Amino acid sequence: MRRYLLQAFDVRTLLRLPTGIFQAQGVKANILFFDAKPARKKPWTERLWVYDLRMNKHFTPK
């Protein structure tokens, strides 16, 4: 699956979210942002922006 995603998409951003931002406590979550591209053997991704929002804060749904 990873190989396919790298061949068919340009992964441009990785957003790291804090633990507990969703319903289940202790679940770690990341969000990937893609741009669709025609498939090729060489991966499209040359640069990846990483935003880390995990500043040791824990969120609880209310």
C-alpha positions as CSV (number, residue, x, y, z in Angstrom):
1,M,0.0,0.0,0.0
2,R,2.8,2.4,0.9
3,R,4.6,1.8,-2.4
4,Y,1.4,2.4,-4.4
5,L,0.7,5.7,-2.5
6,L,4.2,6.9,-3.2
7,Q,4.0,6.0,-6.9
8,A,0.5,7.4,-7.5
9,F,0.5,10.5,-5.3
10,D,2.7,13.3,-4.2
11,V,2.6,13.2,-0.4
12,R,3.1,16.9,0.5
13,T,2.2,17.3,4.2
14,L,2.2,15.2,7.4
15,L,0.2,16.6,10.3
16,R,0.9,14.9,13.6
17,L,-2.0,15.3,16.0
18,P,-2.0,15.1,19.9
19,T,-3.1,11.9,21.7
20,G,-6.8,12.0,22.7
21,I,-8.0,14.3,20.0
22,F,-10.5,11.7,18.9
23,Q,-13.0,9.6,21.0
24,A,-10.7,6.8,22.2
25,Q,-8.1,7.8,24.7
26,G,-4.5,6.9,23.8
27,V,-5.0,6.7,20.1
28,K,-2.3,8.4,18.1
29,A,-3.3,10.1,14.8
30,N,-1.6,11.6,11.8
31,I,-3.1,13.1,8.7
32,L,-1.5,12.9,5.3
33,F,-2.2,15.3,2.5
34,F,-1.8,14.0,-1.1
35,D,-1.8,15.4,-4.6
36,A,-2.9,12.9,-7.3
37,K,-0.3,12.3,-10.0
38,P,0.0,9.7,-12.9
39,A,1.6,6.5,-11.6
40,R,5.4,6.0,-12.1
41,K,8.1,3.9,-10.6
42,K,10.1,6.7,-9.0
43,P,8.2,8.3,-6.0
44,W,6.7,11.7,-6.6
45,T,7.4,13.0,-3.1
46,E,10.6,15.0,-3.0
47,R,9.7,17.3,-0.1
48,L,7.5,16.6,2.9
49,W,6.3,19.3,5.2
50,V,5.8,18.0,8.8
51,Y,3.7,19.9,11.3
52,D,3.8,18.6,14.8
53,L,0.8,19.6,17.1
54,R,1.7,17.2,19.9
55,M,3.1,19.7,22.4
56,N,2.6,17.3,25.3
57,K,-1.0,18.4,25.6
58,H,-3.8,15.9,26.0
59,F,-7.2,16.5,24.7
60,T,-10.5,15.0,25.9
61,P,-13.7,15.1,23.9
62,K,-16.5,17.1,25.6
